Amino acid sequence: MSLIRLILLVLGTISLILGIIGIFVPLLPTTPFLLLTAFLYLKSSMKAYNWLMKQPYLGKYIIDYKENKIIPLKAKVMSVSIMWGSILYCIIFLIPVIWGKIILILITLGVTFHILSFKSK
């Protein structure tokens, strides 16, 4: 296995762990981490990717997103809430220039509409 594939596999496993923690911790979204895991595993190891997709609980999140374009309502609410909280913190306390604040708000609005455009489960 090449070094790049090994790094992708390790990053995928870290993402998987964060996704699993997100099932139990309300402020950590599960679906984005599982999607990232699937992508990293697909690029690094078909064996790991197939294992992930066959998991009865975890694979369901990925299949719902890929095939049915469904995101669980809890994941939508948490993702949008955390995103807006983080962006508002950055706008208020970290970004001094107005054009930076405007760009962040526009990007966040776009991502919010994108997330909310998916069906809820």
All heavy atoms as an XYZ file, in Angstrom:
971
protein
N       0.851     -1.178      0.000
C       0.000      0.000      0.000
C       0.894      1.238      0.000
O       1.845      1.328      0.766
C      -0.902     -0.015      1.243
C      -1.782      1.197      1.364
S      -2.879      1.205      2.788
C      -4.112      0.063      2.265
N       0.552      2.199     -0.861
C       1.356      3.412     -0.949
C       1.131      4.289      0.286
O       0.139      4.136      1.013
C       1.003      4.189     -2.217
O      -0.274      4.771     -2.085
N       2.042      5.215      0.478
C       1.959      6.110      1.627
C       0.698      6.973      1.563
O       0.017      7.179      2.580
C       3.209      6.997      1.701
C       3.256      7.987      2.860
C       3.189      7.253      4.192
C       4.496      8.839      2.769
N       0.360      7.453      0.371
C      -0.844      8.286      0.209
C      -2.093      7.496      0.595
O      -2.960      7.997      1.325
C      -0.969      8.799     -1.242
C       0.215      9.690     -1.601
C      -2.284      9.527     -1.461
C       0.274     10.980     -0.840
N      -2.204      6.273      0.119
C      -3.374      5.448      0.439
C      -3.438      5.151      1.935
O      -4.519      5.133      2.528
C      -3.355      4.165     -0.376
C      -3.689      4.436     -1.848
C      -3.656      3.201     -2.685
N      -4.624      2.225     -2.179
C      -4.677      0.979     -2.583
N      -3.842      0.538     -3.493
N      -5.576      0.161     -2.087
N      -2.292      4.940      2.544
C      -2.246      4.696      3.986
C      -2.716      5.931      4.759
O      -3.508      5.824      5.710
C      -0.836      4.302      4.425
C      -0.665      3.997      5.914
C      -1.544      2.830      6.331
C       0.788      3.718      6.227
N      -2.266      7.098      4.335
C      -2.688      8.344      4.987
C      -4.197      8.529      4.830
O      -4.895      8.887      5.789
C      -1.913      9.549      4.415
C      -0.445      9.488      4.851
C      -2.552     10.875      4.844
C       0.464     10.474      4.158
N      -4.726      8.271      3.627
C      -6.172      8.392      3.405
C      -6.951      7.406      4.270
O      -8.015      7.745      4.800
C      -6.502      8.184      1.930
C      -6.005      9.260      0.965
C      -6.301      8.862     -0.471
C      -6.606     10.605      1.294
N      -6.430      6.210      4.424
C      -7.078      5.196      5.259
C      -7.104      5.641      6.724
O      -8.128      5.515      7.406
C      -6.372      3.848      5.111
C      -6.990      2.667      5.830
C      -8.385      2.371      5.290
C      -6.107      1.440      5.680
N      -5.995      6.183      7.205
C      -5.929      6.660      8.591
C      -6.891      7.840      8.789
O      -7.635      7.891      9.776
C      -4.479      7.050      8.969
C      -4.437      7.794     10.294
C      -3.592      5.809      9.021
N      -6.898      8.786      7.846
C      -7.818      9.919      7.938
C      -9.277      9.443      7.897
O     -10.130      9.973      8.617
C      -7.553     10.918      6.815
C      -6.249     11.704      6.912
C      -6.041     12.553      5.663
C      -6.204     12.553      8.165
N      -9.551      8.445      7.068
C     -10.896      7.880      7.014
C     -11.301      7.256      8.331
O     -12.450      7.386      8.765
N     -10.376      6.592      8.977
C     -10.670      5.967     10.266
C     -10.908      7.021     11.345
O     -11.811      6.875     12.179
C      -9.521      5.010     10.660
O      -9.367      4.041      9.613
C      -9.808      4.315     11.971
N     -10.133      8.090     11.316
C     -10.360      9.194     12.264
C     -11.744      9.803     12.024
O     -12.503     10.058     12.965
C      -9.252     10.260     12.130
C      -7.924      9.688     12.618
C      -9.624     11.532     12.899
C      -6.710     10.540     12.285
N     -12.090      9.993     10.763
C     -13.408     10.529     10.416
C     -14.514      9.581     10.873
O     -15.556     10.025     11.361
C     -13.480     10.761      8.901
O     -14.737     11.213      8.523
N     -14.298      8.296     10.723
C     -15.277      7.298     11.174
C     -15.484      7.390     12.681
O     -16.618      7.372     13.167
C     -14.814      5.892     10.786
C     -15.675      4.739     11.287
C     -17.082      4.828     10.706
C     -15.023      3.409     10.921
N     -14.394      7.507     13.422
C     -14.489      7.618     14.882
C     -15.283      8.867     15.267
O     -16.159      8.814     16.139
C     -13.082      7.620     15.521
C     -12.437      6.232     15.338
C     -13.131      8.020     16.984
C     -10.955      6.189     15.630
N     -14.995      9.987     14.601
C     -15.736     11.218     14.884
C     -17.217     11.063     14.535
O     -18.090     11.556     15.258
C     -15.127     12.393     14.127
C     -13.752     12.842     14.610
C     -13.168     13.887     13.668
C     -13.821     13.369     16.032
N     -17.509     10.376     13.436
C     -18.890     10.133     13.053
C     -19.629      9.282     14.071
O     -20.800      9.543     14.395
N     -18.962      8.272     14.579
C     -19.577      7.410     15.595
C     -19.803      8.194     16.888
O     -20.854      8.087     17.514
C     -18.723      6.149     15.835
C     -18.772      5.255     14.594
C     -19.202      5.397     17.078
C     -17.801      4.095     14.612
N     -18.830      9.012     17.266
C     -19.008      9.852     18.453
C     -20.198     10.790     18.245
O     -20.975     11.050     19.158
C     -17.714     10.644     18.765
C     -16.610      9.683     19.215
C     -17.967     11.705     19.830
C     -15.240     10.327     19.332
N     -20.368     11.267     17.009
C     -21.465     12.174     16.684
C     -22.843     11.564     16.871
O     -23.828     12.291     17.013
N     -22.929     10.247     16.862
C     -24.208      9.591     17.121
C     -24.656      9.871     18.553
O     -25.840     10.042     18.822
C     -24.098      8.063     16.881
C     -23.832      7.786     15.400
C     -25.346      7.334     17.362
C     -23.457      6.342     15.099
N     -23.694      9.978     19.453
C     -23.993     10.113     20.876
C     -23.848     11.541     21.404
O     -24.426     11.885     22.415
C     -23.093      9.187     21.690
C     -23.190      7.756     21.247
C     -22.203      7.193     20.452
C     -24.293      6.987     21.584
C     -22.306      5.872     20.019
C     -24.407      5.671     21.158
C     -23.407      5.120     20.369
N     -23.047     12.360     20.725
C     -22.803     13.734     21.163
C     -23.607     14.673     20.271
O     -23.366     14.726     19.063
C     -21.298     14.077     21.094
C     -21.049     15.530     21.461
C     -20.502     13.150     21.991
N     -24.543     15.411     20.838
C     -25.458     16.211     20.023
C     -24.794     17.271     19.146
O     -25.291     17.588     18.092
C     -26.368     16.885     21.052
C     -26.125     16.225     22.341
C     -24.838     15.492     22.253
N     -23.683     17.844     19.558
C     -23.071     18.925     18.790
C     -22.125     18.448     17.686
O     -21.579     19.257     16.958
C     -22.323     19.879     19.721
C     -23.210     20.645     20.690
C     -22.378     21.519     21.613
C     -24.220     21.488     19.945
N     -21.943     17.169     17.553
C     -21.041     16.628     16.529
C     -21.879     15.911     15.472
O     -22.484     14.881     15.746
C     -20.055     15.657     17.193
C     -18.812     15.267     16.424
C     -17.965     16.490     16.113
C     -17.986     14.283     17.231
N     -21.927     16.448     14.249
C     -22.785     15.832     13.227
C     -22.210     14.506     12.718
O     -21.011     14.383     12.506
C     -22.823     16.884     12.121
C     -21.573     17.664     12.300
C     -21.250     17.635     13.768
N     -23.072     13.535     12.525
C     -22.641     12.205     12.100
C     -22.489     12.096     10.589
O     -21.461     11.627     10.094
C     -23.676     11.162     12.585
O     -23.733     11.219     14.003
C     -23.301      9.760     12.161
N     -23.495     12.507      9.849
C     -23.534     12.273      8.403
C     -22.325     12.837      7.662
O     -21.721     12.119      6.857
C     -24.847     12.807      7.807
O     -25.939     12.221      8.508
C     -24.959     12.480      6.331
N     -21.921     14.095      7.893
C     -20.758     14.595      7.148
C     -19.486     13.781      7.389
O     -18.719     13.538      6.450
C     -20.590     16.029      7.652
C     -21.926     16.411      8.176
C     -22.542     15.145      8.695
N     -19.283     13.346      8.616
C     -18.094     12.538      8.904
C     -18.174     11.174      8.221
O     -17.171     10.664      7.719
C     -17.892     12.372     10.412
C     -17.324     13.597     11.069
C     -18.068     14.300     11.991
C     -16.054     14.056     10.769
C     -17.565     15.429     12.595
C     -15.528     15.185     11.369
C     -16.282     15.881     12.287
N     -19.360     10.578      8.195
C     -19.501      9.283      7.522
C     -19.331      9.413      6.010
O     -18.756      8.539      5.365
C     -20.839      8.640      7.872
C     -20.996      8.217      9.331
C     -22.364      7.605      9.556
C     -19.901      7.260      9.749
N     -19.807     10.506      5.445
C     -19.595     10.737      4.007
C     -18.116     10.925      3.702
O     -17.608     10.405      2.700
C     -20.397     11.957      3.543
C     -21.908     11.808      3.577
C     -22.583     13.134      3.255
C     -22.380     10.715      2.630
N     -17.434     11.662      4.557
C     -15.990     11.838      4.387
C     -15.274     10.497      4.527
O     -14.367     10.182      3.744
C     -15.458     12.844      5.405
C     -13.952     13.096      5.377
C     -13.512     13.644      4.017
C     -13.558     14.052      6.493
N     -15.689      9.696      5.488
C     -15.094      8.368      5.670
C     -15.273      7.521      4.419
O     -14.324      6.888      3.945
C     -15.739      7.649      6.875
O     -15.520      8.428      8.044
C     -15.153      6.259      7.071
N     -16.489      7.515      3.876
C     -16.755      6.723      2.670
C     -15.856      7.186      1.527
O     -15.275      6.361      0.809
C     -18.225      6.837      2.278
N     -15.704      8.492      1.349
C     -14.857      9.018      0.284
C     -13.401      8.603      0.485
O     -12.748      8.116     -0.440
C     -14.969     10.547      0.238
C     -13.997     11.181     -0.715
C     -14.248     11.161     -2.072
C     -12.843     11.776     -0.245
C     -13.349     11.735     -2.964
C     -11.938     12.354     -1.117
C     -12.191     12.331     -2.488
N     -12.899      8.765      1.706
C     -11.497      8.428      1.982
C     -11.248      6.928      1.860
O     -10.212      6.511      1.332
C     -11.096      8.940      3.372
C     -11.072     10.461      3.506
C     -10.914     10.864      4.967
C      -9.960     11.063      2.664
N     -12.179      6.126      2.333
C     -12.028      4.674      2.195
C     -12.093      4.258      0.728
O     -11.357      3.370      0.303
C     -13.097      3.940      2.997
C     -12.805      3.799      4.477
C     -11.655      4.321      5.058
C     -13.692      3.137      5.307
C     -11.406      4.190      6.404
C     -13.444      2.992      6.672
C     -12.306      3.529      7.204
O     -12.054      3.383      8.540
N     -12.962      4.889     -0.032
C     -13.088      4.562     -1.454
C     -11.780      4.845     -2.185
O     -11.377      4.089     -3.074
C     -14.234      5.371     -2.082
C     -14.580      5.058     -3.520
C     -15.065      3.615     -3.657
C     -15.646      6.015     -4.023
N     -11.098      5.912     -1.791
C      -9.833      6.278     -2.430
C      -8.646      5.461     -1.923
O      -7.626      5.398     -2.580
C      -9.533      7.769     -2.217
C     -10.530      8.689     -2.861
C     -10.481      8.562     -4.357
C     -11.435      9.522     -5.029
N     -11.460      9.366     -6.460
N      -8.806      4.835     -0.749
C      -7.655      4.147     -0.168
C      -7.784      2.626     -0.132
O      -6.806      1.922     -0.330
C      -7.402      4.653      1.249
O      -8.507      4.372      2.085
N      -8.986      2.102      0.127
C      -9.134      0.662      0.311
C     -10.569      0.217      0.021
O     -11.490      0.576      0.765
C      -8.771      0.290      1.756
O      -9.184     -1.017      2.069
N     -10.744     -0.547     -1.038
C     -12.080     -1.062     -1.357
C     -12.586     -1.989     -0.257
O     -13.784     -2.045      0.008
C     -12.075     -1.793     -2.697
C     -12.109     -0.854     -3.893
S     -13.451      0.356     -3.851
C     -14.868     -0.693     -4.062
N     -11.677     -2.692      0.393
C     -12.072     -3.589      1.485
C     -12.690     -2.774      2.628
O     -13.749     -3.136      3.156
C     -10.861     -4.375      1.972
C     -11.174     -5.371      3.050
C      -9.941     -6.161      3.438
C     -10.263     -7.138      4.544
N      -9.093     -7.916      4.954
N     -12.062     -1.669      3.007
C     -12.591     -0.821      4.077
C     -13.900     -0.168      3.639
O     -14.849     -0.078      4.426
C     -11.565      0.252      4.459
N     -13.971      0.267      2.381
C     -15.188      0.892      1.875
C     -16.351     -0.098      1.892
O     -17.445      0.231      2.362
C     -14.961      1.419      0.459
C     -16.199      1.991     -0.173
C     -16.653      3.261      0.180
C     -16.928      1.274     -1.110
C     -17.800      3.791     -0.385
C     -18.081      1.790     -1.683
C     -18.508      3.053     -1.313
O     -19.651      3.569     -1.874
N     -16.121     -1.295      1.398
C     -17.176     -2.321      1.389
C     -17.609     -2.678      2.804
O     -18.793     -2.876      3.064
C     -16.722     -3.560      0.625
C     -16.630     -3.302     -0.856
O     -17.345     -2.462     -1.408
N     -15.729     -4.003     -1.522
N     -16.654     -2.766      3.729
C     -16.991     -3.036      5.124
C     -17.910     -1.940      5.670
O     -18.919     -2.225      6.307
C     -15.713     -3.122      5.963
C     -15.994     -3.190      7.436
C     -16.289     -4.298      8.166
C     -16.054     -2.076      8.343
N     -16.519     -3.943      9.482
C     -16.379     -2.591      9.612
C     -15.852     -0.709      8.205
C     -16.507     -1.783     10.732
C     -15.986      0.102      9.317
C     -16.312     -0.448     10.555
N     -17.549     -0.683      5.410
C     -18.342      0.440      5.894
C     -19.756      0.411      5.321
O     -20.736      0.587      6.052
C     -17.659      1.762      5.517
C     -18.406      3.039      5.894
C     -18.482      3.184      7.411
C     -17.719      4.246      5.278
N     -19.871      0.163      4.042
C     -21.180      0.192      3.395
C     -22.073     -0.965      3.850
O     -23.295     -0.865      3.787
C     -21.026      0.169      1.877
C     -20.321      1.398      1.333
S     -21.075      2.954      1.833
C     -22.556      2.917      0.880
N     -21.488     -2.046      4.318
C     -22.273     -3.199      4.778
C     -22.682     -3.095      6.244
O     -23.442     -3.928      6.726
C     -21.483     -4.483      4.543
C     -21.376     -4.837      3.074
C     -20.560     -6.083      2.860
C     -20.413     -6.342      1.368
N     -19.471     -7.406      1.087
N     -22.190     -2.065      6.947
C     -22.583     -1.892      8.342
C     -24.053     -1.501      8.398
O     -24.475     -0.563      7.713
C     -21.721     -0.824      9.018
C     -20.270     -1.182      9.116
C     -20.065     -2.494      9.834
O     -20.524     -2.709     10.948
N     -19.374     -3.409      9.175
N     -24.851     -2.214      9.176
C     -26.296     -1.975      9.162
C     -26.687     -0.554      9.573
O     -27.614      0.013      9.020
C     -26.857     -3.000     10.143
C     -25.712     -3.629     10.815
C     -24.465     -3.282     10.073
N     -25.998      0.038     10.511
C     -26.388      1.366     10.976
C     -25.632      2.465     10.232
O     -26.234      3.428      9.752
C     -26.148      1.478     12.484
C     -26.724      2.744     13.069
C     -28.102      2.890     13.241
C     -25.908      3.797     13.433
C     -28.638      4.055     13.761
C     -26.435      4.961     13.961
C     -27.792      5.084     14.122
O     -28.331      6.242     14.637
N     -24.322      2.329     10.122
C     -23.509      3.375      9.509
C     -23.708      3.449      8.000
O     -23.782      4.540      7.427
C     -22.035      3.149      9.832
C     -21.673      3.121     11.314
C     -20.201      2.814     11.486
C     -22.047      4.415     11.985
N     -23.796      2.316      7.357
C     -23.985      2.292      5.912
C     -25.284      2.947      5.497
O     -25.382      3.545      4.419
N     -26.291      2.880      6.368
C     -27.605      3.458      6.084
C     -27.506      4.976      5.887
O     -28.115      5.537      4.987
C     -28.559      3.122      7.222
C     -29.939      3.723      7.087
C     -30.782      3.375      8.294
C     -30.197      4.109      9.465
N     -31.054      4.470     10.528
N     -26.715      5.649      6.717
C     -26.539      7.093      6.584
C     -26.002      7.444      5.196
O     -26.488      8.356      4.536
C     -25.531      7.616      7.619
C     -26.116      7.922      8.966
C     -26.036      7.005     10.002
C     -26.724      9.137      9.220
C     -26.547      7.296     11.253
C     -27.237      9.437     10.474
C     -27.144      8.504     11.482
O     -27.653      8.798     12.715
N     -25.003      6.708      4.767
C     -24.338      7.000      3.499
C     -25.256      6.670      2.330
O     -25.385      7.449      1.383
C     -23.015      6.214      3.406
C     -22.099      6.630      4.567
C     -22.330      6.452      2.071
C     -20.992      5.668      4.853
N     -25.914      5.530      2.395
C     -26.820      5.121      1.307
C     -27.994      6.095      1.201
O     -28.378      6.482      0.096
C     -27.300      3.672      1.527
C     -26.125      2.718      1.327
C     -28.446      3.326      0.591
C     -26.365      1.306      1.790
N     -28.551      6.510      2.345
C     -29.642      7.488      2.318
C     -29.211      8.758      1.599
O     -29.950      9.320      0.801
C     -30.112      7.844      3.733
C     -31.065      6.824      4.308
O     -31.560      5.972      3.544
O     -31.321      6.880      5.524
N     -28.010      9.207      1.865
C     -27.527     10.433      1.231
C     -27.234     10.214     -0.249
O     -27.671     10.974     -1.101
C     -26.279     10.945      1.943
C     -25.728     12.197      1.304
C     -26.262     13.434      1.618
C     -24.692     12.141      0.385
C     -25.780     14.587      1.028
C     -24.205     13.290     -0.214
C     -24.752     14.509      0.113
O     -24.267     15.635     -0.478
N     -26.496      9.150     -0.553
C     -26.082      8.912     -1.939
C     -27.246      8.578     -2.861
O     -27.342      9.114     -3.957
C     -25.063      7.763     -1.999
C     -23.660      8.178     -1.646
C     -22.699      7.011     -1.660
C     -22.778      6.205     -2.927
N     -21.817      5.134     -3.012
N     -28.115      7.690     -2.442
C     -29.156      7.189     -3.335
C     -30.466      7.956     -3.231
O     -31.141      8.161     -4.225
C     -29.403      5.708     -3.052
C     -28.202      4.843     -3.407
C     -28.425      3.377     -3.103
O     -29.544      3.007     -2.691
O     -27.467      2.617     -3.263
N     -30.834      8.371     -2.031
C     -32.140      8.986     -1.831
C     -32.075     10.484     -1.566
O     -33.109     11.123     -1.424
C     -32.869      8.298     -0.671
C     -32.979      6.805     -0.889
O     -33.257      6.358     -1.982
N     -32.734      6.040      0.156
N     -30.879     11.014     -1.448
C     -30.683     12.437     -1.134
C     -31.469     12.834      0.120
O     -32.193     13.820      0.153
C     -31.082     13.324     -2.314
C     -30.281     13.075     -3.564
C     -28.832     13.388     -3.341
C     -28.035     13.195     -4.623
N     -26.646     13.010     -4.382
N     -31.307     12.013      1.169
C     -31.983     12.248      2.445
C     -30.930     12.494      3.520
O     -29.942     11.766      3.600
C     -32.851     11.038      2.847
C     -34.013     10.865      1.875
C     -33.355     11.180      4.264
C     -34.834      9.620      2.122
N     -31.161     13.516      4.316
C     -30.325     13.791      5.486
C     -31.251     13.776      6.693
O     -32.304     14.420      6.676
C     -29.631     15.167      5.376
C     -28.699     15.223      4.161
C     -28.843     15.476      6.646
C     -28.062     16.574      3.934
N     -30.885     13.053      7.747
C     -31.741     13.044      8.935
C     -31.971     14.461      9.461
O     -31.067     15.302      9.431
C     -30.960     12.204      9.943
C     -30.061     11.355      9.116
C     -29.719     12.174      7.908
N     -33.184     14.718      9.927
C     -33.540     16.053     10.410
C     -32.588     16.515     11.512
O     -32.153     17.672     11.527
C     -34.986     16.061     10.909
C     -35.509     17.405     11.404
C     -35.433     18.455     10.302
C     -36.930     17.258     11.918
N     -32.237     15.609     12.411
C     -31.314     15.955     13.499
C     -29.979     16.432     12.928
O     -29.412     17.420     13.403
C     -31.098     14.742     14.403
C     -30.100     14.965     15.506
C     -29.842     13.691     16.295
C     -28.663     13.861     17.219
N     -28.253     12.627     17.854
N     -29.488     15.768     11.900
C     -28.212     16.151     11.294
C     -28.318     17.515     10.621
O     -27.391     18.325     10.691
C     -27.772     15.100     10.288
N     -29.462     17.772      9.978
C     -29.663     19.075      9.349
C     -29.643     20.196     10.393
O     -28.951     21.198     10.229
C     -30.999     19.112      8.606
C     -31.034     18.391      7.307
C     -32.474     18.392      6.829
C     -32.591     18.772      5.408
N     -33.980     18.742      4.942
N     -30.424     20.003     11.445
C     -30.528     21.027     12.485
C     -29.166     21.264     13.127
O     -28.737     22.415     13.298
C     -31.582     20.629     13.549
C     -31.528     21.550     14.755
C     -32.976     20.623     12.937
N     -28.475     20.205     13.471
C     -27.174     20.338     14.126
C     -26.157     20.983     13.194
O     -25.404     21.868     13.610
C     -26.676     18.975     14.611
C     -27.513     18.372     15.720
S     -27.839     19.469     17.107
C     -26.213     19.694     17.733
N     -26.116     20.544     11.947
C     -25.149     21.092     10.998
C     -25.356     22.581     10.789
O     -24.407     23.368     10.845
C     -25.253     20.370      9.649
O     -24.934     19.034      9.779
N     -26.591     22.971     10.538
C     -26.883     24.385     10.288
C     -26.632     25.216     11.554
O     -26.052     26.306     11.488
C     -28.326     24.556      9.763
C     -28.721     26.019      9.712
C     -28.457     23.921      8.383
N     -27.007     24.699     12.699
C     -26.806     25.433     13.958
C     -25.327     25.636     14.257
O     -24.902     26.749     14.586
C     -27.456     24.680     15.123
O     -28.826     24.549     14.925
N     -24.559     24.579     14.161
C     -23.122     24.678     14.440
C     -22.448     25.595     13.425
O     -21.599     26.419     13.780
C     -22.471     23.281     14.452
C     -22.963     22.494     15.664
C     -20.958     23.383     14.458
C     -22.594     21.032     15.631
N     -22.834     25.462     12.165
C     -22.234     26.283     11.122
C     -22.500     27.766     11.393
O     -21.581     28.586     11.368
C     -22.783     25.866      9.761
C     -22.247     26.678      8.615
S     -22.837     26.081      7.033
C     -24.613     26.218      7.216
N     -23.762     28.108     11.659
C     -24.097     29.513     11.897
C     -23.452     30.024     13.182
O     -22.980     31.160     13.236
C     -25.603     29.720     11.909
C     -26.121     29.922     10.521
C     -26.768     29.008      9.742
C     -25.993     31.095      9.721
N     -27.053     29.544      8.511
C     -26.591     30.829      8.470
C     -25.434     32.350      9.940
C     -26.642     31.777      7.457
C     -25.489     33.296      8.923
C     -26.081     33.010      7.701
N     -23.414     29.211     14.211
C     -22.750     29.626     15.449
C     -21.280     29.936     15.228
O     -20.762     30.959     15.691
N     -20.615     29.059     14.503
C     -19.190     29.256     14.223
C     -18.961     30.487     13.361
O     -18.050     31.286     13.623
C     -18.621     28.032     13.492
O     -18.799     26.877     14.256
N     -19.769     30.644     12.329
C     -19.600     31.777     11.422
C     -19.895     33.096     12.136
O     -19.163     34.081     11.973
C     -20.492     31.609     10.169
C     -20.015     30.420      9.336
C     -20.528     32.887      9.338
C     -18.569     30.477      8.884
N     -20.963     33.128     12.923
C     -21.271     34.364     13.655
C     -20.164     34.719     14.645
O     -19.805     35.894     14.790
C     -22.621     34.235     14.359
C     -23.833     34.242     13.425
C     -25.117     33.977     14.215
C     -23.927     35.548     12.657
N     -19.600     33.722     15.296
C     -18.460     33.973     16.196
C     -17.307     34.592     15.412
O     -16.713     35.587     15.845
C     -18.014     32.671     16.876
C     -16.774     32.856     17.713
C     -16.871     33.358     19.003
C     -15.521     32.552     17.203
C     -15.734     33.557     19.784
C     -14.374     32.749     17.970
C     -14.490     33.247     19.254
O     -13.364     33.452     20.013
N     -16.994     34.009     14.251
C     -15.897     34.532     13.429
C     -16.182     35.960     12.964
O     -15.299     36.821     12.997
C     -15.661     33.630     12.217
S     -14.980     32.035     12.639
N     -17.417     36.206     12.539
C     -17.780     37.536     12.045
C     -17.696     38.582     13.165
O     -17.188     39.681     12.960
C     -19.192     37.506     11.421
C     -19.153     36.759     10.092
C     -19.739     38.917     11.228
C     -20.514     36.478      9.495
N     -18.157     38.220     14.339
C     -18.197     39.184     15.443
C     -16.816     39.399     16.060
O     -16.419     40.539     16.329
C     -19.206     38.724     16.516
C     -20.622     38.773     15.946
C     -19.102     39.578     17.781
C     -21.662     38.072     16.813
N     -16.060     38.316     16.270
C     -14.831     38.425     17.047
C     -13.525     38.311     16.249
O     -12.491     38.756     16.734
C     -14.819     37.352     18.153
C     -15.919     37.523     19.142
C     -16.971     36.632     19.182
C     -15.922     38.577     20.045
C     -18.003     36.778     20.105
C     -16.940     38.733     20.967
C     -17.986     37.833     20.989
N     -13.547     37.710     15.071
C     -12.284     37.421     14.397
C     -12.050     38.152     13.080
O     -10.904     38.418     12.730
C     -12.168     35.899     14.145
C     -12.242     35.013     15.387
C     -12.161     33.554     14.994
C     -11.130     35.358     16.368
N     -13.092     38.430     12.344
C     -12.935     39.035     11.017
C     -13.116     40.547     11.123
O     -14.224     41.017     11.378
C     -13.952     38.444     10.005
C     -13.913     36.924      9.987
C     -13.750     39.037      8.625
C     -12.620     36.340      9.483
N     -12.058     41.320     10.885
C     -12.172     42.773     11.061
C     -12.724     43.522      9.836
O     -13.264     44.606      9.981
C     -10.728     43.201     11.340
C      -9.903     42.185     10.636
C     -10.684     40.897     10.692
N     -12.604     42.950      8.652
C     -12.994     43.679      7.441
C     -14.410     43.302      7.001
O     -14.815     42.148      7.069
C     -11.992     43.427      6.284
C     -10.653     44.062      6.604
C     -11.810     41.959      6.021
N     -15.138     44.295      6.537
C     -16.547     44.092      6.180
C     -16.704     43.130      5.010
O     -17.615     42.303      4.994
C     -17.249     45.451      5.907
C     -18.768     45.263      5.788
C     -16.716     46.099      4.663
C     -19.444     44.962      7.061
N     -15.816     43.194      4.017
C     -15.963     42.306      2.858
C     -15.755     40.849      3.261
O     -16.378     39.959      2.710
C     -15.043     42.714      1.712
C     -13.580     42.705      2.049
C     -12.832     43.748      2.501
C     -12.696     41.578      1.979
N     -11.535     43.351      2.731
C     -11.426     42.010      2.412
C     -12.845     40.249      1.610
C     -10.323     41.169      2.467
C     -11.738     39.417      1.667
C     -10.502     39.879      2.093
N     -14.918     40.600      4.247
C     -14.735     39.236      4.746
C     -15.991     38.728      5.427
O     -16.390     37.572      5.266
N     -16.632     39.609      6.169
C     -17.883     39.251      6.846
C     -18.977     38.954      5.827
O     -19.731     37.987      5.965
C     -18.318     40.373      7.785
C     -17.370     40.593      8.942
C     -17.797     41.759      9.805
C     -16.759     41.964     10.904
N     -17.220     42.800     11.979
N     -19.050     39.767      4.793
C     -20.068     39.577      3.757
C     -19.847     38.260      3.016
O     -20.797     37.501      2.785
C     -20.068     40.775      2.776
C     -20.574     42.022      3.502
C     -20.922     40.468      1.545
C     -20.382     43.310      2.729
N     -18.611     37.957      2.685
C     -18.301     36.698      1.987
C     -18.685     35.501      2.849
O     -19.299     34.542      2.374
C     -16.814     36.643      1.578
C     -16.559     37.648      0.452
C     -16.401     35.234      1.157
C     -15.105     37.820      0.092
N     -18.338     35.546      4.139
C     -18.696     34.439      5.039
C     -20.208     34.260      5.134
O     -20.704     33.133      5.124
C     -18.109     34.669      6.434
C     -16.647     34.303      6.624
C     -16.191     34.651      8.035
C     -16.410     32.840      6.340
N     -20.937     35.354      5.229
C     -22.396     35.248      5.314
C     -22.970     34.659      4.030
O     -23.845     33.783      4.071
C     -23.030     36.621      5.630
C     -22.750     36.982      7.083
C     -24.535     36.610      5.368
C     -23.182     38.377      7.487
N     -22.477     35.110      2.872
C     -22.982     34.582      1.597
C     -22.697     33.089      1.439
O     -23.556     32.324      1.015
C     -22.388     35.370      0.427
C     -22.872     36.824      0.308
C     -22.113     37.536     -0.795
C     -24.372     36.872      0.075
N     -21.495     32.678      1.802
C     -21.143     31.254      1.718
C     -22.025     30.445      2.669
O     -22.552     29.392      2.298
C     -19.646     31.034      2.031
C     -18.790     31.615      0.910
C     -19.344     29.558      2.246
C     -17.312     31.658      1.225
N     -22.201     30.945      3.882
C     -23.014     30.233      4.869
C     -24.471     30.145      4.429
O     -25.115     29.104      4.610
C     -22.888     30.901      6.253
O     -21.505     31.014      6.578
C     -23.595     30.099      7.319
N     -24.995     31.208      3.838
C     -26.359     31.158      3.302
C     -26.476     30.091      2.210
O     -27.433     29.313      2.189
C     -26.769     32.518      2.738
C     -27.208     33.562      3.749
C     -27.359     34.924      3.070
C     -28.506     33.144      4.411
N     -25.484     30.041      1.321
C     -25.502     29.042      0.249
C     -25.460     27.621      0.782
O     -26.226     26.757      0.345
N     -24.579     27.377      1.747
C     -24.473     26.034      2.326
C     -25.751     25.685      3.087
O     -26.234     24.550      3.015
C     -23.231     25.932      3.242
C     -23.203     24.602      3.977
C     -21.957     26.118      2.431
N     -26.333     26.659      3.781
C     -27.582     26.420      4.510
C     -28.691     26.010      3.545
O     -29.398     25.025      3.782
C     -27.995     27.677      5.295
O     -26.988     27.980      6.252
C     -29.324     27.456      6.007
N     -28.858     26.759      2.462
C     -29.896     26.415      1.483
C     -29.631     25.046      0.864
O     -30.559     24.280      0.608
C     -30.008     27.484      0.411
C     -30.673     28.742      0.884
C     -30.043     29.959      0.775
C     -31.937     28.703      1.468
C     -30.645     31.112      1.225
C     -32.547     29.859      1.928
C     -31.897     31.074      1.813
N     -28.359     24.727      0.639
C     -28.018     23.417      0.080
C     -28.428     22.295      1.036
O     -29.060     21.324      0.638
C     -26.524     23.344     -0.234
C     -26.092     22.018     -0.742
N     -26.425     21.548     -1.983
C     -25.363     21.030     -0.162
C     -25.911     20.343     -2.156
N     -25.270     20.009     -1.065
N     -28.061     22.429      2.293
C     -28.411     21.398      3.288
C     -29.925     21.266      3.417
O     -30.454     20.162      3.459
C     -27.759     21.738      4.653
C     -26.254     21.561      4.583
C     -28.352     20.858      5.762
C     -25.503     22.058      5.800
N     -30.608     22.394      3.479
C     -32.055     22.363      3.672
C     -32.801     21.894      2.422
O     -33.977     21.536      2.511
C     -32.561     23.734      4.119
C     -32.043     24.213      5.471
C     -32.576     25.599      5.783
C     -32.369     23.222      6.575
N     -32.125     21.871      1.279
C     -32.785     21.423      0.054
C     -32.968     19.896      0.009
O     -33.779     19.391     -0.770
C     -31.998     21.870     -1.179
O     -30.781     21.145     -1.289
N     -32.238     19.162      0.835
C     -32.380     17.714      0.890
C     -33.619     17.337      1.685
O     -34.016     18.043      2.611
C     -31.145     17.074      1.547
C     -29.927     17.110      0.690
C     -29.010     18.144      0.828
C     -29.689     16.127     -0.247
C     -27.890     18.190      0.030
C     -28.564     16.157     -1.034
C     -27.661     17.198     -0.894
N     -34.218     16.210      1.320
C     -35.357     15.703      2.078
C     -34.894     15.314      3.472
O     -33.744     14.941      3.674
C     -35.946     14.465      1.385
C     -36.602     14.740      0.074
C     -37.206     13.464     -0.485
C     -36.494     13.128     -1.765
N     -36.855     11.833     -2.323
N     -35.813     15.418      4.427
C     -35.508     15.014      5.804
C     -36.017     13.616      6.068
O     -36.976     13.163      5.452
C     -36.160     15.980      6.789
O     -35.625     17.250      6.679
N     -35.348     12.973      6.995
C     -35.782     11.633      7.385
C     -36.320     11.693      8.787
O     -35.806     12.327      9.642
C     -34.591     10.683      7.332
C     -34.957      9.260      7.580
C     -33.787      8.372      7.292
C     -34.211      6.926      7.446
N     -33.151      6.031      7.135
